[in-house]
Amino acid sequence: MKPIQEISQNWLTNFAVRNGWQRAFNRPFYIFLEVTNRCNLACIMCGRTHDPRYEIKGHTGDLTLERVKRLDSFYPHATFTIPTGVGEPFINLELVPIIKYLKSRGTQVSLTSNGTILNKIHSTEMIQCGLDKIIFSIDGATQQTFERIRVNARFNTVIGNVARLKELKAQHQSPFPRVELELVAMACNFHELPAWAEMAKELGAEALTVQNLFGHSGEVFGDIYDSQKLIHIAYSQGNKIWEEFLDTARRLNLQIYSPYLNADMRQHFGPDPVAPERMDAGSTSGRDRLPDHADIGAEVAPAAGTQAAPPRQAEKTTPMYCTQPWSILFMAWNGDIRTCCFNEYALGNITGNSIEKIWNGPKYRSMRKAVAAGKVMDVCRDCLSSGSNYSIIPELDMSLPSRHLRAALQKNLIRIKK
């Protein structure tokens, strides 16, 4: 993206989000392409694993290069295009042609993979086609923990595949693709974070993402979700591990991305055990020594015609707001256009339609109107309440000249809007 385009994108997106405009004059910063929703693993924390629809014929498939090209006019404006959805990208045999095409459109390309089928040919192709970044989902630093979480994967195979990519990059004298590791923080793997950072450095990673565990529907997943929350780790123990991890990452010069970075970790871990003689009379736990876990609530409405769950009322509500209807576009393997991989409400389908018409079509505008009014669908609650609904819209420098420019632009854009 050219500098002038990036500045324009920043301005337009900020105006749209801050003013709750239904019509977006910008283009999405990030474009997610679900190159496939097929996967060779059954990870315990993945909603896909526990969703019976994936056993039904016709529910899974691969995104074609032809469909990818239907978003042609949007790619030059995107900071990153990510050919990743709920499946394993390397299953799609058109992955390399798709990446080559995206690079030809001037966008940076980032890929997330489980690393299980990344062979030497794949790695060489990723280097030669100019892939900017590849993120490997590795949820543990030991074989026992990793294979408990990532069912059907083999720890030594994945580590060997990532190590080979590092060697091939050195042979080709290429800094790309940049390698990052990602981990979903759970009660069963949190203690391995410091060792995980050490392992990441050895594998040539430059950054780490520690993600929180998202809730999904389904009784089986509910049991796993409840048992793997960090609340099962005492605060003093969990915070000690977290601080050690941060110190290790800084020492190894590894960047860290995580919703926990700016969070009060007392809200995520459980209470410390309290000796009986130190407990207040009538108290049966030490939980009252820590702030209560925030009771996040929001008005839940069937935005844009969706079938939302009934509202969950709470005494104190925390405003929920999502920037993604203005800043992100997700295309599913079948051509459905959505706001993200979690929200399955289709705002249109690219087959027989132009992306320009969908981006500012009635469903998108209705979605933005609902979000601007503080209404979110039930499926969005876990993302927003976790604080991981990252804003990818850069904050603008409000110096005197820029404030004048902003006022002028805003005046003109409002006129266009009306």
C-alpha positions in Angstrom: 0.0 0.0 0.0 1.3 3.4 -0.9 1.9 5.9 1.9 -0.9 8.3 0.7 -3.3 5.3 0.5 -2.4 4.3 4.0 -3.0 7.8 5.4 -6.3 8.0 3.5 -7.3 4.6 4.9 -6.5 5.6 8.4 -8.5 8.9 8.2 -11.5 7.4 6.5 -11.7 4.4 8.8 -11.3 6.4 12.0 -14.0 8.8 10.9 -16.4 5.9 10.0 -15.8 4.1 13.3 -15.9 7.2 15.6 -19.1 8.5 14.0 -20.8 5.1 13.5 -21.3 5.6 9.8 -23.3 3.0 8.1 -21.5 3.6 4.8 -17.7 2.9 4.8 -15.7 5.0 2.3 -12.6 3.2 3.2 -11.5 -0.3 2.3 -10.7 -3.0 4.9 -7.3 -3.0 6.5 -7.2 -6.8 6.8 -8.8 -9.3 4.4 -9.2 -12.8 5.6 -9.6 -15.6 3.0 -10.8 -18.9 4.2 -8.8 -21.0 1.7 -10.3 -24.0 3.3 -12.4 -25.1 6.3 -11.1 -28.6 6.2 -8.6 -29.7 8.8 -6.5 -32.7 9.7 -6.5 -32.1 13.4 -9.1 -32.1 16.2 -7.7 -29.6 18.7 -9.5 -29.6 22.0 -10.1 -25.8 22.1 -11.3 -25.5 18.5 -15.0 -24.9 17.9 -14.7 -26.8 14.7 -13.8 -30.0 16.5 -17.0 -30.0 18.4 -19.3 -28.8 15.6 -21.3 -31.7 14.1 -21.9 -29.7 10.9 -18.3 -30.5 9.8 -19.3 -34.2 9.4 -22.0 -33.3 6.9 -21.2 -33.5 3.2 -21.2 -30.1 1.6 -20.3 -28.2 4.7 -16.6 -28.2 3.9 -14.6 -27.1 0.9 -11.8 -25.1 -0.6 -11.7 -21.5 -1.8 -10.8 -21.2 -5.5 -8.4 -18.7 -7.1 -11.3 -17.6 -9.2 -13.3 -16.5 -6.1 -10.2 -14.8 -4.6 -9.9 -12.6 -7.7 -13.4 -11.3 -7.2 -11.9 -9.1 -4.4 -9.4 -7.7 -6.8 -10.1 -4.0 -6.2 -9.7 -4.3 -2.4 -6.3 -6.0 -2.2 -4.1 -2.9 -3.0 -5.7 -1.1 0.0 -5.2 -3.9 2.5 -2.3 -3.8 5.0 -2.4 -7.6 5.2 -4.4 -10.3 3.4 -4.6 -13.5 5.4 -5.5 -16.7 3.5 -6.5 -18.5 6.7 -9.9 -19.6 8.2 -10.9 -22.5 10.5 -9.0 -25.0 8.4 -5.4 -25.9 7.6 -4.3 -23.8 4.6 -1.9 -26.3 3.1 -4.8 -28.7 2.4 -5.9 -26.4 -0.4 -3.8 -27.3 -3.5 -4.3 -23.8 -5.0 -2.7 -22.1 -2.0 0.6 -21.2 -3.8 -1.2 -19.7 -6.8 -3.4 -17.8 -4.5 -0.5 -16.3 -2.6 1.3 -15.4 -5.8 -1.8 -13.6 -7.1 -2.2 -11.7 -3.8 1.5 -10.6 -3.9 1.0 -9.4 -7.4 -1.8 -7.1 -6.1 0.5 -5.3 -3.8 -0.7 -6.6 -0.4 1.3 -8.2 2.3 0.3 -11.8 2.9 0.3 -13.6 6.3 -0.6 -17.3 6.8 -1.5 -19.3 9.9 -0.7 -23.1 9.8 -0.6 -26.0 12.2 2.7 -27.0 10.6 1.8 -30.7 10.3 2.0 -31.0 6.5 4.6 -28.3 5.8 7.1 -30.3 3.8 10.3 -29.1 2.0 8.4 -28.3 -1.2 5.9 -26.2 0.6 8.6 -24.3 2.5 10.6 -23.6 -0.6 7.5 -22.4 -2.4 6.6 -20.1 0.5 10.1 -18.5 0.3 10.0 -18.2 -3.5 6.5 -16.8 -3.8 7.3 -14.0 -1.4 5.1 -14.9 1.6 5.6 -12.1 4.2 4.7 -14.0 7.3 3.7 -17.4 8.6 2.3 -18.1 12.0 2.5 -21.6 13.5 0.0 -22.6 16.1 2.0 -24.6 18.6 0.2 -24.8 21.9 2.9 -26.2 24.1 6.7 -26.6 24.6 6.6 -30.4 25.4 5.4 -33.4 23.4 3.0 -34.4 26.2 1.2 -31.1 26.4 1.2 -30.3 22.7 -0.2 -33.7 21.7 -2.8 -33.6 24.4 -4.2 -30.3 22.9 -3.5 -30.8 19.2 -5.1 -34.2 18.7 -3.7 -36.1 15.6 -0.6 -33.9 15.5 3.0 -35.1 16.3 5.1 -32.7 18.2 8.5 -33.8 16.8 7.1 -33.6 13.2 5.9 -30.1 13.6 9.0 -28.8 15.3 11.1 -30.5 12.6 9.1 -28.8 9.8 9.5 -25.4 11.3 13.2 -26.0 11.9 13.6 -27.0 8.2 11.9 -23.7 7.1 14.5 -21.8 9.2 17.3 -23.7 7.4 15.8 -23.2 4.0 15.5 -19.4 4.6 19.2 -19.3 5.5 20.0 -21.3 2.3 18.0 -18.9 0.2 19.4 -15.9 2.2 15.8 -14.7 2.6 14.3 -13.0 5.7 10.9 -14.1 4.5 8.6 -15.5 5.5 8.8 -14.0 9.0 8.1 -16.7 11.5 5.8 -16.3 14.5 4.3 -18.7 17.0 0.9 -18.6 18.5 -0.5 -20.3 21.6 -4.0 -20.5 23.1 -3.5 -20.0 26.9 -5.2 -22.7 28.9 -4.8 -24.2 32.3 -3.0 -27.2 30.9 -0.3 -25.3 29.0 0.2 -22.0 30.7 3.1 -23.2 32.9 5.1 -23.9 29.7 5.1 -20.3 28.5 8.7 -19.5 29.4 10.0 -22.7 27.8 7.8 -22.0 24.8 9.5 -18.7 24.3 12.9 -20.3 24.4 11.8 -22.9 21.9 10.4 -20.2 19.6 13.7 -18.4 19.5 15.5 -21.6 18.6 13.0 -22.2 15.7 13.7 -18.7 14.3 10.5 -17.0 15.4 10.5 -13.3 15.7 7.2 -12.8 17.6 4.8 -14.6 19.8 1.0 -14.4 20.2 -0.6 -15.6 23.4 -4.3 -15.8 22.7 -7.1 -16.3 25.2 -9.5 -19.3 25.1 -12.7 -18.5 23.2 -16.1 -20.0 24.2 -18.1 -22.0 21.6 -21.5 -23.6 21.7 -22.0 -27.2 22.5 -22.1 -29.2 25.7 -18.9 -31.1 25.1 -17.0 -27.9 24.4 -18.5 -26.3 27.4 -16.9 -28.9 29.6 -13.5 -28.3 28.0 -13.9 -24.6 28.1 -14.8 -24.6 31.8 -11.9 -27.0 32.8 -9.3 -25.0 30.8 -9.9 -21.5 32.0 -7.0 -19.8 33.6 -9.2 -19.3 36.7 -8.0 -22.7 37.8 -4.5 -21.3 38.3 -3.9 -19.3 41.5 -3.1 -15.7 40.9 0.3 -15.7 42.6 1.4 -18.8 40.6 0.0 -17.7 37.3 1.3 -14.1 37.5 4.8 -15.4 38.4 4.7 -17.6 35.2 3.4 -14.7 33.1 6.1 -12.3 34.3 8.8 -14.9 33.7 7.5 -15.4 30.2 7.6 -11.7 29.5 11.1 -11.4 30.9 12.2 -14.4 28.7 10.6 -12.9 25.6 12.3 -9.5 26.2 15.7 -11.1 26.8 15.3 -13.0 23.5 14.1 -9.9 21.6 10.8 -11.5 20.8 7.8 -9.3 20.1 4.6 -10.2 22.1 1.0 -9.8 21.0 -1.7 -10.7 23.6 -4.9 -9.4 25.1 -3.2 -10.1 28.5 -0.5 -7.5 28.0 -2.7 -4.6 29.2 -5.0 -6.6 31.4 -5.2 -6.9 35.1 -4.3 -10.6 35.4 -6.2 -10.9 38.7 -9.3 -10.9 36.5 -8.1 -14.0 34.7 -6.5 -16.2 37.4 -8.2 -17.7 40.4 -7.7 -16.6 44.1 -4.7 -17.6 46.1 -5.3 -20.3 48.8 -5.8 -18.7 52.2 -4.7 -20.4 55.4 -7.8 -21.1 57.7 -6.4 -19.0 60.5 -6.0 -16.0 58.2 -9.5 -16.1 56.8 -12.1 -13.7 58.0 -14.9 -15.1 60.2 -17.7 -16.5 58.1 -15.6 -16.5 54.9 -15.0 -19.8 53.1 -12.6 -18.6 50.5 -10.0 -16.0 49.7 -11.8 -14.8 46.6 -12.9 -11.6 48.4 -9.3 -10.6 48.6 -9.3 -10.1 44.8 -11.4 -7.9 42.6 -14.5 -9.8 41.4 -14.4 -11.1 37.9 -16.0 -8.5 35.7 -19.6 -9.3 34.9 -19.6 -8.3 31.3 -23.0 -7.7 29.8 -24.3 -6.0 26.7 -27.5 -5.5 24.8 -27.8 -8.3 22.4 -29.9 -7.7 19.3 -30.5 -9.6 16.1 -28.2 -7.2 14.1 -28.8 -7.1 10.4 -31.6 -9.7 10.6 -29.6 -12.3 12.5 -31.1 -14.9 14.8 -29.5 -13.7 18.1 -29.8 -15.3 21.4 -31.9 -13.6 24.1 -30.2 -10.7 26.0 -28.1 -11.5 29.0 -28.9 -8.9 31.6 -26.4 -7.8 34.2 -26.5 -5.2 37.0 -23.5 -3.4 35.5 -22.8 -3.5 31.9 -19.6 -2.8 30.0 -20.0 -1.2 26.6 -19.0 -3.5 23.8 -17.8 -2.2 20.5 -16.3 -3.9 17.5 -14.4 -2.0 14.8 -14.3 -5.0 12.4 -17.5 -4.2 10.4 -15.5 -1.1 9.1 -12.0 -2.5 9.1 -12.0 -6.2 8.3 -13.5 -8.4 5.6 -13.7 -12.2 5.8 -14.6 -14.3 2.8 -15.5 -17.9 3.5 -14.5 -20.8 1.2 -18.0 -20.7 -0.5 -17.8 -17.0 -1.2 -19.9 -15.8 1.7 -18.7 -12.3 3.0 -18.7 -12.0 6.8 -17.1 -9.7 9.4 -15.0 -12.5 10.9 -14.6 -16.3 11.2 -16.7 -16.5 14.4 -19.7 -14.5 13.1 -21.3 -16.8 10.5 -23.9 -14.3 9.4 -23.4 -13.7 5.7 -23.5 -10.1 4.5 -23.5 -11.3 0.9 -21.9 -13.8 -1.4 -19.3 -12.9 -4.0 -20.8 -15.2 -6.6 -22.7 -13.0 -9.0 -22.1 -9.9 -6.9 -19.4 -7.2 -6.8 -17.5 -6.7 -3.6 -18.1 -3.0 -3.8 -21.9 -3.5 -3.7 -21.6 -5.9 -0.8 -19.2 -3.7 1.3 -21.8 -1.0 1.4 -24.9 -3.0 0.8 -28.0 -3.0 3.0 -26.8 -5.9 5.3 -23.4 -4.3 5.9 -25.0 -1.0 6.7 -27.5 -2.6 9.0 -24.7 -4.4 10.8 -22.7 -1.2 11.3 -25.8 0.6 12.5 -26.4 -2.1 15.2 -22.8 -2.1 16.3 -22.6 1.7 16.5 -25.7 1.6 18.7 -23.9 -0.8 21.1 -25.8 -3.9 20.0 -23.8 -7.1 19.5 -24.8 -10.6 18.6 -24.4 -13.3 21.2 -21.6 -14.9 19.1 -19.5 -11.7 19.5 -19.7 -11.7 23.3 -16.6 -13.8 24.2 -14.4 -11.9 21.7 -15.4 -8.5 23.0 -15.5 -9.4 26.7 -12.0 -10.9 26.5 -10.5 -7.7 25.3 -9.0 -9.5 22.3 -11.1 -7.6 19.8 -7.9 -5.8 18.7 -8.2 -2.5 16.9 -6.1 -2.5 13.8 -6.9 1.2 13.2 -3.9 3.3 14.0 -4.5 6.3 16.3 -3.9 9.5 14.5 -1.7 12.4 15.5 -4.1 15.2 16.4 -1.6 18.0 15.9 -3.0 21.4 14.9 -2.5 21.0 11.1 -4.0 17.5 11.3 -7.0 18.7 13.3 -7.8 21.3 10.6 -7.4 18.7 7.9 -9.7 16.3 9.9 -12.3 19.0 10.3 -12.3 19.8 6.5 -12.4 16.1 5.6 -15.1 15.3 8.0 -17.2 18.2 6.7 -16.9 17.0 3.1 -17.4 13.4 3.9 -20.6 14.1 5.9 -21.9 16.0 2.9 -21.2 13.0 0.7 -22.8 10.7 3.3 -26.0 12.7 3.3 
